[in-house]
Amino acid sequence: MTLIAIILGTLVSGIGSVWLAAALSFGALARYTQHMLSMAAGALMATAFMHLLPEAFESQAGSHDLFLTLLLGLVFFFLLDKAELWHHGHEHHHDPAHGHGAAGHHDHDHGAAHDHGAPQPGSWAVLTGDSVHCFGDGILIASAFMADMRLGAIAALAVLAHEVPHHMGDLMVLRSGASNKRMALVKVSLAGAVTALGGMAGYWLVDSLHDYLPYFLVVASSSFVYVALADLIPQLQKRLTLSGTLAQITWLAIGIGMVTLISGLGHGH
């Protein structure tokens, strides 16, 4: 039953985020992009601080070791971001399109802004990076489902939310190398489906290393916290009108409320 839930959760988050990104990039919902960023930030922070971290610290693992894991996770994702920026700076002259790591949101967006006329072969770099990232997301979702079914549902929702900016950048880069919008959507959807493969691999990995589950949860938390604070929140830090600021706060609260609601609905598990 847990494996079925993992597969369903990873497919919904992996492919659903692609279609939501397409609606935001190509459809009439494009004007709500900033609201989506606010909601994603709220959902990610609520998932990390209200659910994944408390679950990890309720285990038998030592708090010192868990905090060290959290710190190392944050530093690791920071270094991944630096590696992406360095790679882009050295490669964009002959390979404008590039993939992203576990937390490469903003350079992905910047790449989309500069990649007009990118050669078609370069799009495979984007798809490769996206597939690796989605595989990691699947492992994180599996870790959460193995701890508690409602945590798994929350983690899947959080992954869906934070993958949307990723996939929006993917679609923009692919569209710059090929005029077929539908084919770009199919390719990114296939990359998103790799999340399910990561979920199945994570199911067997976590099942065989159950004592290390709290550390998996903390690593997932560090990913969500880093993405929210380093990638999403800075994009919202711009001068706005009072109504615009209130809208940001409202959508941030909606993201937190969604996570809390899902947790409440699954509390009986």
C-alpha positions in Angstrom: 0.0 0.0 0.0 2.8 2.4 0.8 4.6 1.7 -2.5 1.3 2.4 -4.4 1.0 5.7 -2.5 4.6 6.6 -3.3 4.1 5.9 -7.0 0.8 7.9 -7.2 2.4 10.8 -5.1 5.5 11.0 -7.3 3.5 10.9 -10.6 1.1 13.6 -9.4 4.0 15.8 -8.2 6.3 15.1 -11.1 3.9 15.3 -14.0 1.3 17.6 -12.4 3.9 20.3 -11.8 4.9 20.2 -15.5 1.3 20.7 -16.6 0.8 23.5 -14.1 4.0 25.1 -15.3 2.7 24.9 -18.8 -0.6 26.6 -17.8 1.4 29.4 -16.2 3.8 29.7 -19.0 1.5 29.4 -22.0 -2.0 29.9 -20.8 -4.2 32.7 -19.4 -2.8 32.0 -15.8 0.6 33.6 -16.6 -0.3 36.7 -14.6 -0.5 34.6 -11.4 3.2 33.6 -11.5 4.2 35.8 -8.6 1.3 34.4 -6.5 2.5 30.9 -7.3 5.9 31.8 -6.0 4.5 33.1 -2.8 2.3 30.1 -2.2 5.2 27.7 -3.0 7.4 29.5 -0.5 4.8 29.2 2.2 4.2 25.5 1.5 7.8 24.6 1.5 8.6 26.3 4.8 5.5 24.9 6.5 6.4 21.4 5.3 9.9 21.7 6.7 9.3 23.4 10.0 5.9 22.1 10.9 6.1 18.5 9.7 9.3 17.0 8.4 11.6 18.3 11.1 9.3 17.6 14.1 8.9 14.0 12.7 12.6 13.6 12.5 13.3 15.0 16.0 10.6 12.6 17.5 12.8 9.7 16.6 15.6 8.1 18.6 18.3 10.0 16.6 20.3 12.6 18.6 19.4 16.2 18.1 23.0 17.2 17.6 23.4 14.9 14.7 20.1 16.0 13.2 21.0 19.7 13.4 24.4 18.9 11.9 22.7 17.1 9.0 20.4 20.1 8.5 23.4 22.4 8.4 25.4 20.2 6.0 22.3 19.9 3.8 21.9 23.7 3.6 25.6 24.1 2.7 25.4 21.3 0.2 22.5 22.9 -1.7 24.2 26.3 -1.5 27.3 24.7 -3.2 25.1 23.1 -5.8 23.8 26.5 -6.7 27.3 27.9 -6.9 28.3 25.1 -9.2 25.4 25.8 -11.5 26.3 29.5 -11.7 30.0 28.7 -12.3 29.0 26.2 -15.0 26.7 28.6 -16.7 29.3 31.4 -16.6 31.8 29.2 -18.4 29.6 27.4 -20.8 26.9 29.8 -22.0 28.9 31.0 -25.0 28.7 27.6 -26.7 25.9 25.8 -24.7 23.3 28.3 -23.5 20.8 25.7 -22.3 21.7 24.1 -19.0 20.2 21.9 -16.4 19.8 22.5 -12.7 20.6 20.9 -9.4 18.5 20.2 -6.4 18.0 23.9 -5.8 18.9 25.7 -9.1 15.8 27.8 -9.5 17.1 31.3 -10.1 19.9 30.5 -12.5 17.4 28.3 -14.4 15.2 31.3 -14.8 18.1 33.5 -15.8 19.2 30.9 -18.3 15.7 31.1 -19.8 16.0 34.9 -20.1 19.3 34.6 -22.0 18.7 31.5 -24.1 16.9 32.9 -27.1 18.2 31.0 -30.1 19.7 28.2 -28.1 20.7 25.2 -30.3 18.3 22.3 -30.1 21.0 19.8 -28.8 21.5 22.0 -25.8 17.9 21.2 -24.7 19.1 17.7 -23.7 21.3 19.3 -21.0 18.2 20.8 -19.5 16.3 17.5 -19.7 19.2 15.6 -18.2 19.6 18.0 -15.3 15.8 18.0 -14.7 15.6 14.2 -14.7 18.4 13.9 -12.1 16.6 16.5 -9.9 13.3 14.7 -10.3 14.9 11.4 -9.3 16.1 13.1 -6.1 12.6 14.5 -5.4 11.2 11.0 -5.7 13.6 9.7 -3.1 12.6 12.5 -0.7 8.9 11.8 -1.3 9.4 8.1 -0.6 11.3 9.0 2.6 8.3 11.0 3.8 5.7 8.4 2.9 7.8 5.7 4.8 7.6 7.9 7.9 3.9 8.7 7.7 1.3 8.7 5.0 0.2 12.3 5.6 3.8 13.5 5.6 4.2 11.8 2.2 1.1 13.6 0.8 2.4 16.9 2.2 5.9 16.3 0.7 4.4 15.4 -2.7 2.4 18.7 -2.6 5.5 20.7 -1.6 7.6 19.1 -4.4 4.8 19.9 -6.9 4.8 23.5 -5.8 8.6 24.0 -5.9 8.9 22.2 -9.2 6.7 24.6 -11.0 9.3 27.4 -11.3 11.8 24.7 -12.5 9.6 23.4 -15.2 8.6 26.9 -16.3 12.3 27.6 -17.0 12.6 24.2 -18.8 9.7 25.0 -21.1 11.1 28.4 -21.9 14.5 27.0 -22.8 13.0 24.2 -25.0 10.7 26.6 -26.7 13.8 28.7 -27.7 15.3 25.8 -29.5 12.2 24.3 -31.0 9.0 26.0 -32.2 6.8 23.0 -31.3 5.2 23.9 -27.9 3.5 20.5 -27.6 6.8 18.6 -28.1 8.5 20.7 -25.4 5.7 19.8 -23.0 6.0 16.1 -23.8 9.8 16.1 -23.2 9.5 17.9 -19.9 6.7 15.6 -18.8 8.9 12.6 -19.4 11.6 14.2 -17.3 9.0 14.8 -14.6 7.9 11.2 -14.7 11.4 10.2 -13.5 10.2 11.3 -10.1 8.3 8.0 -9.9 11.5 6.0 -10.6 13.2 7.9 -7.7 10.2 7.1 -5.5 10.5 3.4 -6.2 14.3 3.4 -5.6 13.7 5.4 -2.4 11.1 2.9 -1.2 13.7 0.1 -1.3 16.5 2.3 0.0 14.6 3.7 3.0 13.1 0.3 3.8 16.5 -1.3 4.1 17.9 1.7 6.0 15.0 2.4 8.3 17.2 3.7 11.1 18.4 6.5 8.8 14.9 7.7 8.0 15.2 10.8 10.3 18.3 11.9 8.4 16.5 11.5 5.1 13.7 13.7 6.4 16.2 16.3 7.6 17.9 16.4 4.2 14.5 16.8 2.6 13.8 19.7 5.0 17.1 21.4 4.2 16.2 21.2 0.5 12.8 22.8 1.1 14.2 25.5 3.4 17.0 26.4 1.0 14.7 26.6 -2.0 12.2 28.8 -0.1 14.7 31.2 1.4 17.4 31.3 -1.3 15.4 31.0 -4.5 11.7 31.9 -4.0 11.7 34.6 -1.3 14.4 36.7 -3.1 12.2 36.8 -6.2 9.4 38.3 -4.0 11.6 41.0 -2.4 10.8 43.8 -4.7 9.1 47.2 -4.2 5.3 46.8 -4.5 2.2 48.7 -3.8 0.4 48.1 -0.5 -2.1 45.9 -2.3 0.6 43.9 -4.0 2.4 43.4 -0.7 -0.8 42.2 1.0 -1.4 39.8 -2.0 2.1 38.3 -1.4 1.4 37.8 2.3 -2.0 36.3 1.6 -0.7 33.8 -0.9 2.2 32.9 1.4 -0.4 32.2 4.1 -2.4 30.2 1.6 0.6 28.0 1.0 1.1 27.5 4.8 -2.7 26.9 5.2 -2.8 24.3 2.4 -0.1 22.2 4.1 -1.8 22.5 7.5 -5.2 21.5 6.0 -3.7 18.4 4.3 -2.0 17.5 7.6 -5.4 17.8 9.4 -7.2 15.7 6.9 -4.6 12.9 7.1 -4.3 13.1 10.9 -6.5 10.0 11.4 -3.9 7.8 9.7 
